[in-house]
C-alpha cells in the first residue's frame, strides 16, 4: 500500500493579502515575466527579528526609484515588518527564515508601461544555518558584471549570476569572483567581496557593477562608526594576493576565501572573527 506524501500548506503575501500558494494566479502579461520589469529583496528573519531591516528598506526605495515604480506606503510602515514575521510563523519558519520580496510594475503593455504602480509578492522558505568553513574560488571566465543604474540591486542582472554559477558548478568550486568589463574585481556570485591589508578594509566600488549588498552597507557603516580605514575602488585580482584575509559577505554571514585559482590567500582568519562578532553573526 502506497502512502501519499504529506501536503505542506504554504502561505504567501500577495499585494497585502495572505493567500495559499495554489491560489496565486499571475497573468501571462505579467511584466516581471515578460520584461524582467522589477526587482527582488532577500531578507533573513532570525528568532523573531529582521536582520538589517533599515538597510533593506533603503535598498527597496533605491531600486523602486531607479525603475520608476511607485511603491505602496504599506511596505514602509511599521506594520509591514510585523506582517513579515507573522507570515514566517504561519509557514512554521519562525526561528530562521529566508523571506523574498518580489516587486514588479503592474499592468500589461509592451515596453511602454500602462502604469507605474507596483504589484508585489512575499514568499518564505526555511533558511539554512550559515556555513563558516573557508571557500575555494576562481576568477569567472564566462561572464562579467554590467555596470548600470540597475546593477546595485537584485533582479535585472540575474543572468550574469546564473551563467557564473553554472561555470562555478562545472569547475567544482565554491564560488567565482566576477570582474567588471575593464578586468577589475567586482563581487562573488552570491556576495560582496572584501579584504583586509595593513588594518584597512578594501572593497570594490559600485562603479564595477557589483551589488550594493545589505551586508556591504552595514559593514561600511560599522567601519565608519569605529573610525576604521576603508577604501572603495578599482582593483585588479593581484590585489588579493597581498591581503591578510579575503572574504565574501551577504545577509546570511561572512565566508573566508582560502584559495584563488588554487593559490592560498589571506591566512589570518582571526581578523574575520572579530568583524563577525561586531556584526552580530
MORA-V17877 format. One line per field, one symbol per residue. ss: DSSP state (H for helix, E for strand, C for the rest). psi: psi as a letter, one per 40 degrees, with the letter a starting at -180 (. if undefined). Layout:
# MORA-V17877
ss=???
psi=???
This chain:
# MORA-V17877
ss=CCCCCCCCCCEEEECCEEEEHHHCCCCCCCHHHHHCCEEEEEEEEECCEECCHHHHHHHHHHHHHHHCCECCHHHHCHHHHHHHHHHHHHCCCCCEEEEEEEEEECCCECCCECCCEEEEEEEEEECCCCCCCCEEEEECCCCCCCCCCCCCCECCCHHHHHHHHHHHHHHCCCEEEEECCCCCEEEECCCEEEEEECCEEEEECHHHCCCCCHHHHHHHHHHHHCCCEEEEECCCHHHHHHCCEEEEEECCEEEEEEEECCEECCCCCHHHHHHHHHHCC
psi=hihhihhhhhiihhfehhiideehhhidehddddefgaiihhhhhhfeihhfddddddddddddddefhhiiddeeidddddddddddddeffddhihhhhhhihiabibdhidieiiiihhihihiihhieiiihiihheeiiighieeeeihcdfdddddddddddddefidiihhiideeihciideiihiihhffhhiiiideeeihgiddddddddddddefihihhahiiddddeeidihiihaeeaihhhdihfehhigfgddddddddddef.
